[in-house]
Amino acid sequence: MNDLIGQVLLSVGLCFTFLGCVGLVRMPDVYCRLQAATKCVTLGTGSILLAAIVMTGVSGTGVKAAVCMVFLFLNSPTAAHALARAARSSGIKVWQKQDGAKKDI
C-alpha cells in the first residue's frame, strides 16, 4: 500500500514539475516565470520528497527528505520574492499584450 501511495505522489510530483518547466519556457516575462517556477516546481519537488518519505518510512532517507522539504518550503518563496524585487528595482517592466486588443482601464 505504501508503494502505491508513493508512486501516486511521485507521479503527481513529476506532473507538477513538468508543468512548471513548461511554464518557465512559455511565460512572457520574468514575473510570470517566477510564478510558474516557484509554485509548480516547489509543489512538484515537495510531492517527490513526500513520496520518498512514504516509500522508505522512518529511516535515514526519510528524515533527510523531510529536512529537505522544510528547507524547500522555507527558501523557495523567499528566493522568488528576492528575485522579483531585484527585477523590479532594476527596471524590468511587466509584459503588456501587443496584439492590438482593447485594454480595460
Secondary structure, 3 states (H helix, E strand, C coil): CHHHHHHHHHHHHHHHHHHHHHHHHHCCCHHHHHHHHHHHHHHHHHHHHHHHHHHHCCCHHHHHHHHHHHHHHHHHHHHHHHHHHHHHHCCCCCCCCCCCCCCCC
